[in-house]
Amino acid sequence: MTKILLVEDIPDNAELVRKALSKSGYEVVHALDAETGMQMALEHIPDLILLDLGLPDYDGQTLAGWLRAEPMLQSTPIVAFTAWPEETAKTMVESYGFDGYICKPIIKVGEFVAKIAFYLKVA
């Protein structure tokens, strides 16, 4: 089963992602902050990391750098999951080694799941 690590500190967002992706056959593991996200990434070696940029301990950009520095995670797609404006998200993707971004809130679940599938295939 394809495993996705979600690093997201807002419980409602995490629950929506978990429900949408689980119904589509993905296994979702969840971390509330960057430090836990790093530990879980090393423990689970996910197929994709969906990463909120605004976390309570370290920002998502910092965590993306830590993840990219780990040899066993270098080929894992990291997708920013953010409510930041689209232009800011694009800049973050380019500057910090993300593979792409998905804007919050999730309005159309089918489109969200299709974007996840796209990033998994591109990797």
N, CA, C and O atoms as CSV, one atom per row, in Angstrom:
chain,resi,resn,atom,element,x,y,z
A,1,MET,N,N,0.854,-1.185,0.000
A,1,MET,CA,C,0.000,0.000,0.000
A,1,MET,C,C,0.893,1.240,0.000
A,1,MET,O,O,1.891,1.291,0.719
A,2,THR,N,N,0.540,2.221,-0.794
A,2,THR,CA,C,1.281,3.473,-0.872
A,2,THR,C,C,1.103,4.248,0.421
A,2,THR,O,O,-0.014,4.449,0.897
A,3,LYS,N,N,2.227,4.680,0.979
A,3,LYS,CA,C,2.215,5.360,2.272
A,3,LYS,C,C,2.523,6.845,2.098
A,3,LYS,O,O,3.499,7.219,1.448
A,4,ILE,N,N,1.675,7.679,2.688
A,4,ILE,CA,C,1.855,9.127,2.644
A,4,ILE,C,C,2.016,9.639,4.063
A,4,ILE,O,O,1.213,9.339,4.946
A,5,LEU,N,N,3.073,10.422,4.264
A,5,LEU,CA,C,3.273,11.108,5.544
A,5,LEU,C,C,2.687,12.499,5.416
A,5,LEU,O,O,3.089,13.273,4.547
A,6,LEU,N,N,1.749,12.811,6.272
A,6,LEU,CA,C,1.154,14.137,6.352
A,6,LEU,C,C,1.720,14.839,7.579
A,6,LEU,O,O,1.586,14.341,8.697
A,7,VAL,N,N,2.347,15.984,7.377
A,7,VAL,CA,C,2.832,16.800,8.487
A,7,VAL,C,C,1.955,18.042,8.507
A,7,VAL,O,O,2.116,18.944,7.684
A,8,GLU,N,N,1.027,18.079,9.455
A,8,GLU,CA,C,-0.024,19.103,9.504
A,8,GLU,C,C,-0.444,19.281,10.957
A,8,GLU,O,O,-0.733,18.302,11.646
A,9,ASP,N,N,-0.480,20.525,11.424
A,9,ASP,CA,C,-0.799,20.783,12.827
A,9,ASP,C,C,-2.269,21.100,13.094
A,9,ASP,O,O,-2.665,21.181,14.257
A,10,ILE,N,N,-3.083,21.279,12.070
A,10,ILE,CA,C,-4.497,21.595,12.275
A,10,ILE,C,C,-5.309,20.303,12.133
A,10,ILE,O,O,-5.389,19.732,11.045
A,11,PRO,N,N,-5.912,19.845,13.243
A,11,PRO,CA,C,-6.606,18.552,13.243
A,11,PRO,C,C,-7.677,18.397,12.159
A,11,PRO,O,O,-7.782,17.326,11.562
A,12,ASP,N,N,-8.471,19.436,11.892
A,12,ASP,CA,C,-9.517,19.319,10.869
A,12,ASP,C,C,-8.921,19.082,9.480
A,12,ASP,O,O,-9.445,18.279,8.708
A,13,ASN,N,N,-7.823,19.783,9.161
A,13,ASN,CA,C,-7.159,19.569,7.874
A,13,ASN,C,C,-6.626,18.143,7.782
A,13,ASN,O,O,-6.774,17.475,6.758
A,14,ALA,N,N,-6.010,17.695,8.859
A,14,ALA,CA,C,-5.435,16.349,8.874
A,14,ALA,C,C,-6.514,15.289,8.700
A,14,ALA,O,O,-6.312,14.310,7.981
A,15,GLU,N,N,-7.643,15.474,9.344
A,15,GLU,CA,C,-8.726,14.497,9.250
A,15,GLU,C,C,-9.305,14.441,7.839
A,15,GLU,O,O,-9.600,13.359,7.333
A,16,LEU,N,N,-9.467,15.588,7.210
A,16,LEU,CA,C,-9.977,15.609,5.840
A,16,LEU,C,C,-9.013,14.900,4.893
A,16,LEU,O,O,-9.441,14.114,4.048
A,17,VAL,N,N,-7.720,15.172,5.025
A,17,VAL,CA,C,-6.711,14.521,4.186
A,17,VAL,C,C,-6.732,13.012,4.423
A,17,VAL,O,O,-6.730,12.225,3.476
A,18,ARG,N,N,-6.753,12.620,5.696
A,18,ARG,CA,C,-6.753,11.199,6.035
A,18,ARG,C,C,-7.958,10.487,5.419
A,18,ARG,O,O,-7.808,9.419,4.826
A,19,LYS,N,N,-9.136,11.064,5.554
A,19,LYS,CA,C,-10.343,10.443,5.005
A,19,LYS,C,C,-10.275,10.347,3.481
A,19,LYS,O,O,-10.571,9.300,2.906
A,20,ALA,N,N,-9.887,11.434,2.839
A,20,ALA,CA,C,-9.849,11.455,1.371
A,20,ALA,C,C,-8.846,10.443,0.832
A,20,ALA,O,O,-9.145,9.711,-0.112
A,21,LEU,N,N,-7.666,10.401,1.424
A,21,LEU,CA,C,-6.633,9.512,0.907
A,21,LEU,C,C,-6.867,8.057,1.300
A,21,LEU,O,O,-6.578,7.156,0.513
A,22,SER,N,N,-7.381,7.817,2.488
A,22,SER,CA,C,-7.678,6.445,2.910
A,22,SER,C,C,-8.739,5.819,2.020
A,22,SER,O,O,-8.633,4.647,1.658
A,23,LYS,N,N,-9.771,6.598,1.660
A,23,LYS,CA,C,-10.825,6.087,0.773
A,23,LYS,C,C,-10.278,5.748,-0.607
A,23,LYS,O,O,-10.859,4.943,-1.336
A,24,SER,N,N,-9.162,6.367,-0.955
A,24,SER,CA,C,-8.547,6.113,-2.264
A,24,SER,C,C,-7.464,5.044,-2.201
A,24,SER,O,O,-6.746,4.819,-3.176
A,25,GLY,N,N,-7.350,4.391,-1.054
A,25,GLY,CA,C,-6.433,3.269,-0.936
A,25,GLY,C,C,-5.028,3.594,-0.442
A,25,GLY,O,O,-4.147,2.735,-0.475
A,26,TYR,N,N,-4.813,4.811,0.009
A,26,TYR,CA,C,-3.506,5.182,0.544
A,26,TYR,C,C,-3.466,4.979,2.054
A,26,TYR,O,O,-4.479,5.120,2.739
A,27,GLU,N,N,-2.292,4.649,2.557
A,27,GLU,CA,C,-2.079,4.622,4.002
A,27,GLU,C,C,-1.536,5.983,4.398
A,27,GLU,O,O,-0.577,6.465,3.796
A,28,VAL,N,N,-2.134,6.607,5.400
A,28,VAL,CA,C,-1.709,7.933,5.839
A,28,VAL,C,C,-1.172,7.848,7.259
A,28,VAL,O,O,-1.847,7.365,8.168
A,29,VAL,N,N,0.059,8.329,7.433
A,29,VAL,CA,C,0.615,8.503,8.768
A,29,VAL,C,C,0.711,10.003,8.989
A,29,VAL,O,O,0.959,10.761,8.051
A,30,HIS,N,N,0.512,10.434,10.238
A,30,HIS,CA,C,0.346,11.856,10.519
A,30,HIS,C,C,1.268,12.316,11.631
A,30,HIS,O,O,1.415,11.650,12.656
A,31,ALA,N,N,1.888,13.468,11.408
A,31,ALA,CA,C,2.702,14.126,12.435
A,31,ALA,C,C,2.176,15.547,12.618
A,31,ALA,O,O,1.771,16.202,11.657
A,32,LEU,N,N,2.190,16.011,13.862
A,32,LEU,CA,C,1.670,17.345,14.178
A,32,LEU,C,C,2.707,18.451,14.076
A,32,LEU,O,O,2.349,19.628,14.026
A,33,ASP,N,N,3.989,18.092,14.043
A,33,ASP,CA,C,5.034,19.111,14.016
A,33,ASP,C,C,6.241,18.600,13.238
A,33,ASP,O,O,6.286,17.437,12.835
A,34,ALA,N,N,7.211,19.473,13.032
A,34,ALA,CA,C,8.370,19.147,12.196
A,34,ALA,C,C,9.239,18.051,12.807
A,34,ALA,O,O,9.649,17.127,12.104
A,35,GLU,N,N,9.521,18.141,14.093
A,35,GLU,CA,C,10.382,17.123,14.712
A,35,GLU,C,C,9.763,15.737,14.619
A,35,GLU,O,O,10.447,14.772,14.279
A,36,THR,N,N,8.481,15.634,14.918
A,36,THR,CA,C,7.793,14.353,14.811
A,36,THR,C,C,7.739,13.907,13.354
A,36,THR,O,O,7.884,12.721,13.058
A,37,GLY,N,N,7.532,14.848,12.453
A,37,GLY,CA,C,7.509,14.530,11.030
A,37,GLY,C,C,8.831,13.942,10.564
A,37,GLY,O,O,8.850,12.991,9.782
A,38,MET,N,N,9.928,14.499,11.037
A,38,MET,CA,C,11.241,13.974,10.663
A,38,MET,C,C,11.414,12.552,11.183
A,38,MET,O,O,11.867,11.671,10.451
A,39,GLN,N,N,11.055,12.327,12.440
A,39,GLN,CA,C,11.164,10.990,13.029
A,39,GLN,C,C,10.310,9.984,12.262
A,39,GLN,O,O,10.756,8.874,11.970
A,40,MET,N,N,9.088,10.379,11.941
A,40,MET,CA,C,8.178,9.467,11.243
A,40,MET,C,C,8.648,9.199,9.814
A,40,MET,O,O,8.484,8.089,9.308
A,41,ALA,N,N,9.227,10.200,9.164
A,41,ALA,CA,C,9.743,9.994,7.806
A,41,ALA,C,C,10.850,8.953,7.816
A,41,ALA,O,O,10.902,8.095,6.934
A,42,LEU,N,N,11.728,9.018,8.795
A,42,LEU,CA,C,12.826,8.053,8.894
A,42,LEU,C,C,12.324,6.668,9.296
A,42,LEU,O,O,12.863,5.654,8.852
A,43,GLU,N,N,11.309,6.629,10.122
A,43,GLU,CA,C,10.749,5.358,10.588
A,43,GLU,C,C,9.925,4.663,9.507
A,43,GLU,O,O,10.028,3.448,9.339
A,44,HIS,N,N,9.113,5.415,8.777
A,44,HIS,CA,C,8.159,4.825,7.827
A,44,HIS,C,C,8.626,4.836,6.373
A,44,HIS,O,O,8.103,4.068,5.565
A,45,ILE,N,N,9.587,5.676,6.019
A,45,ILE,CA,C,10.041,5.860,4.638
A,45,ILE,C,C,8.819,5.933,3.695
A,45,ILE,O,O,8.551,5.003,2.935
A,46,PRO,N,N,8.099,7.046,3.765
A,46,PRO,CA,C,6.868,7.164,2.967
A,46,PRO,C,C,7.147,7.286,1.476
A,46,PRO,O,O,8.265,7.581,1.053
A,47,ASP,N,N,6.103,7.052,0.696
A,47,ASP,CA,C,6.184,7.210,-0.751
A,47,ASP,C,C,6.022,8.669,-1.171
A,47,ASP,O,O,6.435,9.056,-2.264
A,48,LEU,N,N,5.418,9.476,-0.296
A,48,LEU,CA,C,5.221,10.905,-0.534
A,48,LEU,C,C,5.064,11.590,0.810
A,48,LEU,O,O,4.504,11.018,1.745
A,49,ILE,N,N,5.563,12.826,0.905
A,49,ILE,CA,C,5.396,13.624,2.120
A,49,ILE,C,C,4.593,14.856,1.759
A,49,ILE,O,O,4.983,15.629,0.883
A,50,LEU,N,N,3.471,15.037,2.436
A,50,LEU,CA,C,2.610,16.201,2.269
A,50,LEU,C,C,2.877,17.104,3.472
A,50,LEU,O,O,2.563,16.741,4.606
A,51,LEU,N,N,3.450,18.269,3.226
A,51,LEU,CA,C,4.057,19.067,4.290
A,51,LEU,C,C,3.470,20.468,4.381
A,51,LEU,O,O,3.589,21.269,3.454
A,52,ASP,N,N,2.838,20.747,5.507
A,52,ASP,CA,C,2.351,22.094,5.806
A,52,ASP,C,C,3.563,23.011,5.982
A,52,ASP,O,O,4.572,22.599,6.554
A,53,LEU,N,N,3.471,24.237,5.500
A,53,LEU,CA,C,4.589,25.166,5.635
A,53,LEU,C,C,4.607,25.873,6.987
A,53,LEU,O,O,5.672,26.275,7.455
A,54,GLY,N,N,3.449,26.030,7.620
A,54,GLY,CA,C,3.371,26.733,8.895
A,54,GLY,C,C,3.149,25.764,10.042
A,54,GLY,O,O,2.009,25.455,10.391
A,55,LEU,N,N,4.236,25.287,10.626
A,55,LEU,CA,C,4.155,24.320,11.728
A,55,LEU,C,C,4.509,25.001,13.043
A,55,LEU,O,O,5.137,26.060,13.034
A,56,PRO,N,N,4.122,24.421,14.168
A,56,PRO,CA,C,4.327,25.095,15.453
A,56,PRO,C,C,5.777,25.125,15.944
A,56,PRO,O,O,6.132,26.014,16.718
A,57,ASP,N,N,6.619,24.191,15.525
A,57,ASP,CA,C,7.987,24.184,16.054
A,57,ASP,C,C,8.993,24.747,15.043
A,57,ASP,O,O,9.697,25.708,15.350
A,58,TYR,N,N,9.067,24.174,13.869
A,58,TYR,CA,C,9.920,24.665,12.789
A,58,TYR,C,C,9.044,24.823,11.559
A,58,TYR,O,O,8.020,24.152,11.433
A,59,ASP,N,N,9.439,25.703,10.654
A,59,ASP,CA,C,8.608,25.852,9.458
A,59,ASP,C,C,8.844,24.698,8.492
A,59,ASP,O,O,9.831,23.970,8.594
A,60,GLY,N,N,7.924,24.552,7.563
A,60,GLY,CA,C,7.998,23.462,6.604
A,60,GLY,C,C,9.238,23.516,5.729
A,60,GLY,O,O,9.736,22.475,5.300
A,61,GLN,N,N,9.742,24.708,5.458
A,61,GLN,CA,C,10.937,24.842,4.650
A,61,GLN,C,C,12.139,24.212,5.355
A,61,GLN,O,O,12.960,23.549,4.722
A,62,THR,N,N,12.234,24.423,6.664
A,62,THR,CA,C,13.320,23.835,7.453
A,62,THR,C,C,13.224,22.316,7.416
A,62,THR,O,O,14.221,21.625,7.204
A,63,LEU,N,N,12.015,21.804,7.624
A,63,LEU,CA,C,11.829,20.356,7.594
A,63,LEU,C,C,12.156,19.796,6.209
A,63,LEU,O,O,12.764,18.731,6.106
A,64,ALA,N,N,11.766,20.486,5.158
A,64,ALA,CA,C,12.089,20.019,3.805
A,64,ALA,C,C,13.604,19.898,3.636
A,64,ALA,O,O,14.082,18.947,3.016
A,65,GLY,N,N,14.353,20.841,4.174
A,65,GLY,CA,C,15.814,20.772,4.111
A,65,GLY,C,C,16.362,19.573,4.849
A,65,GLY,O,O,17.263,18.894,4.357
A,66,TRP,N,N,15.828,19.308,6.022
A,66,TRP,CA,C,16.267,18.138,6.803
A,66,TRP,C,C,15.971,16.859,6.029
A,66,TRP,O,O,16.812,15.964,5.948
A,67,LEU,N,N,14.770,16.780,5.460
A,67,LEU,CA,C,14.363,15.581,4.721
A,67,LEU,C,C,15.257,15.356,3.505
A,67,LEU,O,O,15.678,14.230,3.239
A,68,ARG,N,N,15.541,16.419,2.774
A,68,ARG,CA,C,16.380,16.310,1.574
A,68,ARG,C,C,17.825,15.917,1.919
A,68,ARG,O,O,18.535,15.370,1.075
A,69,ALA,N,N,18.252,16.190,3.132
A,69,ALA,CA,C,19.615,15.844,3.550
A,69,ALA,C,C,19.757,14.359,3.893
A,69,ALA,O,O,20.875,13.858,4.017
A,70,GLU,N,N,18.646,13.661,4.046
A,70,GLU,CA,C,18.675,12.241,4.381
A,70,GLU,C,C,18.759,11.406,3.110
A,70,GLU,O,O,17.847,11.459,2.286
A,71,PRO,N,N,19.826,10.638,2.931
A,71,PRO,CA,C,19.986,9.857,1.697
A,71,PRO,C,C,18.793,8.964,1.370
A,71,PRO,O,O,18.419,8.849,0.203
A,72,MET,N,N,18.188,8.329,2.374
A,72,MET,CA,C,17.088,7.410,2.077
A,72,MET,C,C,15.787,8.124,1.712
A,72,MET,O,O,14.825,7.476,1.299
A,73,LEU,N,N,15.745,9.455,1.861
A,73,LEU,CA,C,14.533,10.212,1.535
A,73,LEU,C,C,14.720,11.146,0.339
A,73,LEU,O,O,13.789,11.855,-0.046
A,74,GLN,N,N,15.904,11.150,-0.242
A,74,GLN,CA,C,16.190,12.122,-1.295
A,74,GLN,C,C,15.290,11.988,-2.515
A,74,GLN,O,O,15.026,12.982,-3.191
A,75,SER,N,N,14.821,10.802,-2.808
A,75,SER,CA,C,13.950,10.632,-3.970
A,75,SER,C,C,12.465,10.672,-3.605
A,75,SER,O,O,11.612,10.543,-4.483
A,76,THR,N,N,12.151,10.846,-2.334
A,76,THR,CA,C,10.755,10.920,-1.899
A,76,THR,C,C,10.166,12.271,-2.286
A,76,THR,O,O,10.728,13.306,-1.927
A,77,PRO,N,N,9.054,12.286,-3.004
A,77,PRO,CA,C,8.446,13.583,-3.333
A,77,PRO,C,C,7.947,14.284,-2.076
A,77,PRO,O,O,7.324,13.676,-1.206
A,78,ILE,N,N,8.238,15.581,-2.005
A,78,ILE,CA,C,7.753,16.418,-0.907
A,78,ILE,C,C,6.863,17.484,-1.530
A,78,ILE,O,O,7.302,18.258,-2.381
A,79,VAL,N,N,5.613,17.513,-1.097
A,79,VAL,CA,C,4.632,18.440,-1.641
A,79,VAL,C,C,4.203,19.392,-0.531
A,79,VAL,O,O,3.731,18.961,0.521
A,80,ALA,N,N,4.372,20.696,-0.776
A,80,ALA,CA,C,3.916,21.702,0.182
A,80,ALA,C,C,2.387,21.694,0.203
A,80,ALA,O,O,1.735,21.637,-0.840
A,81,PHE,N,N,1.837,21.751,1.407
A,81,PHE,CA,C,0.388,21.768,1.608
A,81,PHE,C,C,0.119,23.036,2.402
A,81,PHE,O,O,0.348,23.080,3.610
A,82,THR,N,N,-0.370,24.067,1.719
A,82,THR,CA,C,-0.347,25.381,2.337
A,82,THR,C,C,-1.557,26.246,2.014
A,82,THR,O,O,-2.182,26.116,0.961
A,83,ALA,N,N,-1.860,27.123,2.943
A,83,ALA,CA,C,-2.890,28.134,2.723
A,83,ALA,C,C,-2.247,29.458,2.303
A,83,ALA,O,O,-2.946,30.453,2.111
A,84,TRP,N,N,-0.933,29.474,2.161
A,84,TRP,CA,C,-0.245,30.689,1.715
A,84,TRP,C,C,-0.689,31.017,0.294
A,84,TRP,O,O,-1.147,30.134,-0.430
A,85,PRO,N,N,-0.558,32.268,-0.107
A,85,PRO,CA,C,-0.927,32.646,-1.479
A,85,PRO,C,C,-0.148,31.816,-2.503
A,85,PRO,O,O,0.982,31.398,-2.251
A,86,GLU,N,N,-0.768,31.587,-3.653
A,86,GLU,CA,C,-0.186,30.709,-4.666
A,86,GLU,C,C,1.208,31.162,-5.108
A,86,GLU,O,O,2.092,30.327,-5.301
A,87,GLU,N,N,1.412,32.454,-5.270
A,87,GLU,CA,C,2.739,32.940,-5.686
A,87,GLU,C,C,3.799,32.633,-4.642
A,87,GLU,O,O,4.924,32.275,-4.990
A,88,THR,N,N,3.453,32.768,-3.362
A,88,THR,CA,C,4.385,32.431,-2.279
A,88,THR,C,C,4.682,30.944,-2.299
A,88,THR,O,O,5.830,30.532,-2.137
A,89,ALA,N,N,3.651,30.140,-2.496
A,89,ALA,CA,C,3.841,28.683,-2.558
A,89,ALA,C,C,4.784,28.316,-3.697
A,89,ALA,O,O,5.665,27.476,-3.520
A,90,LYS,N,N,4.612,28.936,-4.868
A,90,LYS,CA,C,5.491,28.664,-6.002
A,90,LYS,C,C,6.942,28.992,-5.664
A,90,LYS,O,O,7.850,28.237,-6.009
A,91,THR,N,N,7.156,30.114,-4.992
A,91,THR,CA,C,8.508,30.515,-4.599
A,91,THR,C,C,9.106,29.508,-3.630
A,91,THR,O,O,10.280,29.158,-3.751
A,92,MET,N,N,8.314,29.037,-2.669
A,92,MET,CA,C,8.792,28.051,-1.703
A,92,MET,C,C,9.187,26.755,-2.396
A,92,MET,O,O,10.212,26.155,-2.075
A,93,VAL,N,N,8.372,26.333,-3.341
A,93,VAL,CA,C,8.646,25.101,-4.082
A,93,VAL,C,C,10.000,25.207,-4.779
A,93,VAL,O,O,10.819,24.292,-4.706
A,94,GLU,N,N,10.219,26.309,-5.438
A,94,GLU,CA,C,11.464,26.506,-6.179
A,94,GLU,C,C,12.668,26.656,-5.258
A,94,GLU,O,O,13.747,26.150,-5.564
A,95,SER,N,N,12.498,27.335,-4.149
A,95,SER,CA,C,13.625,27.658,-3.273
A,95,SER,C,C,14.041,26.543,-2.325
A,95,SER,O,O,15.209,26.466,-1.942
A,96,TYR,N,N,13.114,25.682,-1.943
A,96,TYR,CA,C,13.392,24.735,-0.863
A,96,TYR,C,C,13.323,23.269,-1.264
A,96,TYR,O,O,13.285,22.405,-0.388
A,97,GLY,N,N,13.304,22.961,-2.535
A,97,GLY,CA,C,13.392,21.578,-2.958
A,97,GLY,C,C,12.099,20.785,-2.884
A,97,GLY,O,O,12.128,19.555,-2.860
A,98,PHE,N,N,10.970,21.471,-2.849
A,98,PHE,CA,C,9.693,20.767,-2.910
A,98,PHE,C,C,9.459,20.295,-4.344
A,98,PHE,O,O,10.003,20.863,-5.290
A,99,ASP,N,N,8.657,19.266,-4.491
A,99,ASP,CA,C,8.310,18.765,-5.810
A,99,ASP,C,C,7.066,19.440,-6.368
A,99,ASP,O,O,6.769,19.316,-7.557
A,100,GLY,N,N,6.349,20.143,-5.527
A,100,GLY,CA,C,5.144,20.835,-5.943
A,100,GLY,C,C,4.397,21.337,-4.725
A,100,GLY,O,O,4.914,21.303,-3.608
A,101,TYR,N,N,3.182,21.801,-4.946
A,101,TYR,CA,C,2.369,22.288,-3.840
A,101,TYR,C,C,0.899,22.028,-4.118
A,101,TYR,O,O,0.469,21.901,-5.265
A,102,ILE,N,N,0.150,21.955,-3.038
A,102,ILE,CA,C,-1.309,21.857,-3.090
A,102,ILE,C,C,-1.832,22.917,-2.135
A,102,ILE,O,O,-1.429,22.976,-0.973
A,103,CYS,N,N,-2.731,23.750,-2.634
A,103,CYS,CA,C,-3.269,24.826,-1.803
A,103,CYS,C,C,-4.429,24.343,-0.934
A,103,CYS,O,O,-5.252,23.531,-1.356
A,104,LYS,N,N,-4.467,24.863,0.279
A,104,LYS,CA,C,-5.587,24.645,1.184
A,104,LYS,C,C,-6.521,25.839,1.041
A,104,LYS,O,O,-6.076,26.918,0.649
A,105,PRO,N,N,-7.771,25.676,1.340
A,105,PRO,CA,C,-8.423,24.453,1.794
A,105,PRO,C,C,-8.723,23.511,0.627
A,105,PRO,O,O,-8.745,23.910,-0.537
A,106,ILE,N,N,-8.950,22.261,0.983
A,106,ILE,CA,C,-9.365,21.281,-0.015
A,106,ILE,C,C,-10.846,21.533,-0.291
A,106,ILE,O,O,-11.687,21.423,0.601
A,107,ILE,N,N,-11.143,21.868,-1.530
A,107,ILE,CA,C,-12.534,22.147,-1.887
A,107,ILE,C,C,-13.127,20.976,-2.672
A,107,ILE,O,O,-14.261,20.561,-2.433
A,108,LYS,N,N,-12.345,20.459,-3.602
A,108,LYS,CA,C,-12.799,19.322,-4.409
A,108,LYS,C,C,-11.903,18.130,-4.091
A,108,LYS,O,O,-10.747,18.076,-4.512
A,109,VAL,N,N,-12.444,17.193,-3.353
A,109,VAL,CA,C,-11.670,16.043,-2.879
A,109,VAL,C,C,-11.094,15.242,-4.045
A,109,VAL,O,O,-9.947,14.800,-3.985
A,110,GLY,N,N,-11.873,15.056,-5.091
A,110,GLY,CA,C,-11.395,14.303,-6.250
A,110,GLY,C,C,-10.165,14.946,-6.878
A,110,GLY,O,O,-9.227,14.247,-7.264
A,111,GLU,N,N,-10.162,16.268,-6.983
A,111,GLU,CA,C,-9.001,16.981,-7.540
A,111,GLU,C,C,-7.792,16.832,-6.628
A,111,GLU,O,O,-6.668,16.661,-7.101
A,112,PHE,N,N,-8.023,16.898,-5.319
A,112,PHE,CA,C,-6.935,16.735,-4.352
A,112,PHE,C,C,-6.287,15.362,-4.509
A,112,PHE,O,O,-5.063,15.257,-4.581
A,113,VAL,N,N,-7.100,14.317,-4.561
A,113,VAL,CA,C,-6.588,12.952,-4.691
A,113,VAL,C,C,-5.855,12.788,-6.027
A,113,VAL,O,O,-4.833,12.104,-6.093
A,114,ALA,N,N,-6.369,13.406,-7.080
A,114,ALA,CA,C,-5.711,13.334,-8.386
A,114,ALA,C,C,-4.336,14.003,-8.354
A,114,ALA,O,O,-3.396,13.521,-8.985
A,115,LYS,N,N,-4.219,15.104,-7.628
A,115,LYS,CA,C,-2.920,15.781,-7.500
A,115,LYS,C,C,-1.927,14.898,-6.753
A,115,LYS,O,O,-0.754,14.831,-7.122
A,116,ILE,N,N,-2.387,14.227,-5.712
A,116,ILE,CA,C,-1.511,13.314,-4.968
A,116,ILE,C,C,-1.024,12.205,-5.903
A,116,ILE,O,O,0.163,11.881,-5.918
A,117,ALA,N,N,-1.938,11.626,-6.679
A,117,ALA,CA,C,-1.568,10.569,-7.624
A,117,ALA,C,C,-0.556,11.091,-8.640
A,117,ALA,O,O,0.383,10.380,-8.996
A,118,PHE,N,N,-0.734,12.308,-9.103
A,118,PHE,CA,C,0.195,12.907,-10.057
A,118,PHE,C,C,1.603,12.993,-9.456
A,118,PHE,O,O,2.572,12.595,-10.102
A,119,TYR,N,N,1.723,13.503,-8.241
A,119,TYR,CA,C,3.046,13.650,-7.621
A,119,TYR,C,C,3.688,12.299,-7.331
A,119,TYR,O,O,4.914,12.181,-7.348
A,120,LEU,N,N,2.889,11.297,-7.071
A,120,LEU,CA,C,3.444,9.951,-6.866
A,120,LEU,C,C,3.996,9.384,-8.178
A,120,LEU,O,O,5.017,8.696,-8.167
A,121,LYS,N,N,3.345,9.658,-9.289
A,121,LYS,CA,C,3.790,9.145,-10.585
A,121,LYS,C,C,5.009,9.889,-11.105
A,121,LYS,O,O,5.851,9.302,-11.784
A,122,VAL,N,N,5.109,11.167,-10.794
A,122,VAL,CA,C,6.218,11.982,-11.281
A,122,VAL,C,C,7.515,11.571,-10.616
A,122,VAL,O,O,8.583,11.677,-11.219
A,123,ALA,N,N,7.438,11.106,-9.388
A,123,ALA,CA,C,8.653,10.794,-8.608
A,123,ALA,C,C,9.437,9.636,-9.192
A,123,ALA,O,O,10.476,9.259,-8.650
